[in-house]
Amino acid sequence: MTDVHDAVHTDEAPVGATIRTGLGADGPVTVPADRYTSASFAALEHDRLWPRVWQLACTVDHVAEPGSVFDYRLADRSVLVVRGADGALRGFENVCLHRGSELCPGSATGLDELRCPYHRWSWDLTGRLREVPSRKGFGVLPPEDYALRSVAVDTWGPLVFVHPGPADDDHPGLVEFLGEVPGDVAWAGLDDFRCRYLVSIPLAANWKTIIDGFSETYHVQGIHREMLGSVDDVDGPQTIWAHHGKLEQRYGLPSPRLRNRPDDEAVWQSFVEVMGERIGIGDKATAGPAPAVPEGSTLRDVLASRLRAHNETKGLDFSAYDDDRLLTMSQYNLFPNITMVVFPDLLSVVRARPGATPDEGVMDVFVFDRVPADPAPPRTPPLDVTLPPDGDLPIGLVLGQDVANAERAQRGLHQPGFTRVTLSDEECRIWNLHRNLEAWLGISPTEITGR
């Protein structure tokens, strides 16, 4: 990894370049605004991106037991992730090979077959044709011709990915696609996390509008002002790899954007409001005043000690992590539509999916708990719910604010005088997304200016 700012000026996506904000670029990056609103651009994504790229489908907890099926949907496509009786994970296009009906209309557990509800054709969990009612009327039905259409499936930590291309197609494997990210986050031990719930929120916003809100912290001063007292939203380095990116952001410190530096009481109140549950405080009203800080220590040291103590009550030992690691967020943006927030005690994943039109999308929030590694508890299916954006969302203050902002951001993109999105170095993960989109969609010459 280099620390050379000039890497951001090349025509190719800079590999392993660490971007620090405020270094003074020659000018902003701009991207055509109609990429967020154009039906033709969405059609290009539908044809050239989504059928060819690895994408997060569900978690291992969703399909932990034999007979578990998860229905992963993206626009008009549907893939069934199936745990077979042999323990293997497989993926199949969700279509009955009789008349094209949707085979399995939703997720399920405890199955020993996949049976079409229309005419009751059925397949075993390996995709082999099992039963055809009144089979003689069809003549010869070669089993190999009527096996379910398989797609590639692989896992990384607690996450299950699918590649919609045929399982035997010559495409990069998941490990190759993820590139540097698994090695970079190996310290976190992602296998020790279990998915607690998945909340899906349909929004009147393009999938890129949704994920852009998780690709920069420039907006913290706008819609997340509660965070400013306890997060350094300015000095965190960002790393840009070929496809993916990362931000490191320190908590327990006030934002440099604030003119008047908050005292320990203000930092404490901000931290409790934003992530009090990490130190065992579920309600800001019960937090009380800031704890005393021993001589020679800082409030950040005290917060780290409280975080360790709280997790000890859950059987988790964080003595291997120093204070900075406990209170520094690593946020990964995985091309094209995923962001992961990682702390030693916390993992959350946000996925943005396209909807039926460019102005529709779905924001999915996967929330995980860390569990003791020895002995590890059994995996159980997470709670999956779909909720309206104006409802009571169990996703926390900050994510709730991101939901409230997405539709407003999408509406503004339609104004006729607004033709280009303008991006700073702080928003480098967004323009890295667009560089990669151009490559996958075959856009040449580039429509991006400034880099």
Stockholm file with secondary structure:
# STOCKHOLM 1.0

chainA/1-451         MTDVHDAVHTDEAPVGATIRTGLGADGPVTVPADRYTSASFAALEHDRLWPRVWQLACTVDHVAEPGSVFDYRLADRSVLVVRGADGALRGFENVCLHRGSELCPGSATGLDELRCPYHRWSWDLTGRLREVPSRKGFGVLPPEDYALRSVAVDTWGPLVFVHPGPADDDHPGLVEFLGEVPGDVAWAGLDDFRCRYLVSIPLAANWKTIIDGFSETYHVQGIHREMLGSVDDVDGPQTIWAHHGKLEQRYGLPSPRLRNRPDDEAVWQSFVEVMGERIGIGDKATAGPAPAVPEGSTLRDVLASRLRAHNETKGLDFSAYDDDRLLTMSQYNLFPNITMVVFPDLLSVVRARPGATPDEGVMDVFVFDRVPADPAPPRTPPLDVTLPPDGDLPIGLVLGQDVANAERAQRGLHQPGFTRVTLSDEECRIWNLHRNLEAWLGISPTEITGR
#=GR chainA/1-451 SS CBCCGGGGGSSSCCSSEEECTTSCCSSCEEEEGGGGTCHHHHHHHHHHTTTTSCEEEEEGGGGCSTTCEEEEEETTEEEEEEECTTSCEEEEESCCTTTCCCSCCSCBSSCSCEECTTTCCEECTTSCEEECTTGGGGCCCCGGGGSCCEEEEEEETTEEEEEEEETTSCCCCHHHHHTTHHHHTGGGCGGGEEEEEEEEEEESSCHHHHHHTTSCSTTHHHHCGGGTTTBCCSSCCEEECSSCEEEEEEBSSCCTTCSSCCCHHHHHHHHHHHHGGGGTCCCGGGCCSCCCCCTTCCHHHHHHHHHHHHHHTTTCCCTTSCHHHHTEEEEEEETTTEEEEEETTEEEEEEEEECSSTTCEEEEEEEEEECCSTTCCCCCCCEEEECCTTSCCTTCHHHHHHHHHHHHHHHHTTCTTCCEEEECGGGHHHHHHHHHHHHHHTCCSCCCBCC
#=GC SS_cons         CBCCGGGGGSSSCCSSEEECTTSCCSSCEEEEGGGGTCHHHHHHHHHHTTTTSCEEEEEGGGGCSTTCEEEEEETTEEEEEEECTTSCEEEEESCCTTTCCCSCCSCBSSCSCEECTTTCCEECTTSCEEECTTGGGGCCCCGGGGSCCEEEEEEETTEEEEEEEETTSCCCCHHHHHTTHHHHTGGGCGGGEEEEEEEEEEESSCHHHHHHTTSCSTTHHHHCGGGTTTBCCSSCCEEECSSCEEEEEEBSSCCTTCSSCCCHHHHHHHHHHHHGGGGTCCCGGGCCSCCCCCTTCCHHHHHHHHHHHHHHTTTCCCTTSCHHHHTEEEEEEETTTEEEEEETTEEEEEEEEECSSTTCEEEEEEEEEECCSTTCCCCCCCEEEECCTTSCCTTCHHHHHHHHHHHHHHHHTTCTTCCEEEECGGGHHHHHHHHHHHHHHTCCSCCCBCC
//
